[in-house]
């Protein structure tokens, strides 16, 4: 059996209000534009999640809200406060607790870049992969019966995209 993960870093967030708590920062105009484009790209390739697990930060939830209209609003959505600035190990733990496939996970750097790299069975080719810029999206498959069996180094990269790679 094969499982699919869609790993998405939140879209570009706003730094307009320096007094605003980091957890509460919204998307900026570029982020509000990028998220639905990534959603459309995923939909066109048939990468539609059955389950979404997201950090509780405003920018991750807004990213999903802008992707959801093209990816199916009936998707099960779970907010996980432990994913806010989580390290790779915590992200794997959250993934191991998922039930459906494909799973779309929304998180933050630096943890999400490390998680993406450590999940794969080999080094990825795309140059922007290492920095995992805002709204970068990795699609990876795992040969496993369920998510509890997924470990680091077992994923195969199927797709990878950043908003800058999409035609306007």
C-alpha positions in Angstrom: 0.0 0.0 0.0 1.2 3.5 -0.7 0.5 6.7 1.3 0.9 10.2 0.1 2.0 13.3 2.0 1.6 16.9 0.7 3.9 19.0 2.8 3.3 22.8 2.6 5.1 25.7 4.3 2.7 28.5 5.0 2.4 31.3 2.4 4.3 34.6 2.9 3.2 36.4 6.0 3.0 40.0 7.0 5.5 41.8 9.2 3.5 45.1 9.0 2.7 45.3 12.8 5.9 44.7 14.8 3.8 44.5 18.0 1.8 41.6 16.7 2.4 38.2 18.3 4.2 35.9 15.8 1.5 33.3 16.1 -1.1 35.8 15.0 0.6 37.2 11.9 -1.7 37.1 8.8 -0.7 36.5 5.2 0.6 39.5 3.2 -0.7 40.2 -0.3 1.9 38.0 -1.9 0.9 35.1 0.4 -2.8 35.6 -0.2 -2.1 35.3 -4.0 0.3 32.3 -3.8 -1.8 30.0 -1.6 -4.7 29.5 -4.1 -2.2 29.1 -7.0 -0.5 26.3 -5.1 -3.9 24.8 -4.4 -4.8 25.0 -8.1 -1.5 23.3 -9.0 -2.2 20.5 -6.6 -5.7 20.0 -7.9 -4.6 19.9 -11.5 -2.2 17.1 -10.6 -4.7 15.2 -8.6 -3.0 15.8 -5.3 -6.1 16.3 -3.2 -5.9 15.7 0.5 -8.3 13.6 2.5 -6.9 14.9 5.8 -5.2 18.2 6.7 -3.1 18.7 9.8 -2.0 22.3 10.4 -0.2 24.5 12.9 -2.6 26.7 14.8 -0.8 29.9 13.6 -3.0 32.3 11.7 -0.7 32.2 8.6 -1.0 28.4 8.3 -4.7 28.4 8.7 -5.1 31.3 6.2 -3.0 29.4 3.8 -5.3 26.4 4.0 -8.4 28.6 3.8 -7.1 30.0 0.5 -6.2 26.5 -0.9 -9.4 24.7 0.3 -11.9 26.0 -2.3 -10.1 24.1 -5.1 -9.1 21.1 -3.0 -12.3 20.1 -1.4 -13.8 21.8 1.6 -15.1 18.4 2.9 -11.5 17.4 3.8 -11.0 16.6 7.4 -9.1 19.5 9.0 -7.2 19.1 12.3 -5.4 22.0 14.0 -2.3 20.8 16.0 -0.8 23.4 18.3 2.4 21.3 18.5 3.2 22.0 14.9 3.8 25.7 15.6 7.5 26.0 14.9 7.9 22.3 15.4 11.1 20.4 14.9 11.2 17.5 12.3 10.7 14.9 15.1 7.5 16.5 16.3 6.2 16.8 12.7 6.9 13.1 12.1 5.0 12.3 15.3 2.0 14.3 14.0 2.1 12.5 10.7 2.3 9.1 12.4 -1.1 10.0 14.1 -2.8 10.7 10.8 -5.5 8.3 9.5 -6.3 9.1 5.9 -4.2 9.5 2.7 -3.3 11.8 1.2 -2.4 14.0 4.2 -1.7 17.7 3.7 0.5 19.1 6.5 1.1 22.8 7.0 4.0 24.1 9.0 6.9 26.5 9.5 10.6 26.8 8.9 13.1 25.8 10.0 11.4 22.6 11.0 9.5 22.0 7.8 12.6 22.2 5.6 14.5 19.7 7.9 11.4 17.4 8.0 11.1 17.4 4.2 14.8 16.6 3.7 14.9 13.9 6.3 11.7 12.2 5.1 13.1 11.5 1.6 15.1 8.4 0.6 17.6 10.5 -1.3 18.7 14.1 -1.8 16.2 16.2 -3.8 17.3 17.9 -7.0 15.4 21.2 -7.1 17.6 24.1 -5.9 14.9 25.9 -3.8 14.2 22.7 -1.9 17.0 23.3 0.7 15.5 26.6 1.9 11.9 25.4 1.5 10.6 29.0 0.8 7.2 30.2 1.8 4.4 28.1 0.2 6.9 25.5 -1.1 5.1 22.2 -1.6 6.5 18.7 -1.5 4.5 15.7 -2.6 6.0 12.4 -1.4 4.9 8.8 -1.4 5.6 6.1 1.2 5.3 2.3 0.9 3.5 1.7 4.2 0.3 0.1 5.4 -0.5 3.1 7.6 1.1 6.3 8.9 2.5 4.7 12.1 5.0 2.8 9.9 6.4 6.0 8.2 9.9 6.9 9.3 12.7 9.3 8.2 14.4 8.3 4.9 11.4 6.3 3.5 9.7 8.8 1.2 9.9 9.2 -2.6 9.6 12.7 -4.0 6.7 12.8 -6.5 6.4 16.6 -7.0 7.9 19.8 -5.7 6.9 23.4 -6.5 7.3 26.9 -5.2 5.1 29.9 -6.0 7.9 31.5 -8.0 8.0 28.5 -10.4 4.3 29.0 -11.3 3.4 31.0 -14.3 1.5 34.2 -13.2 
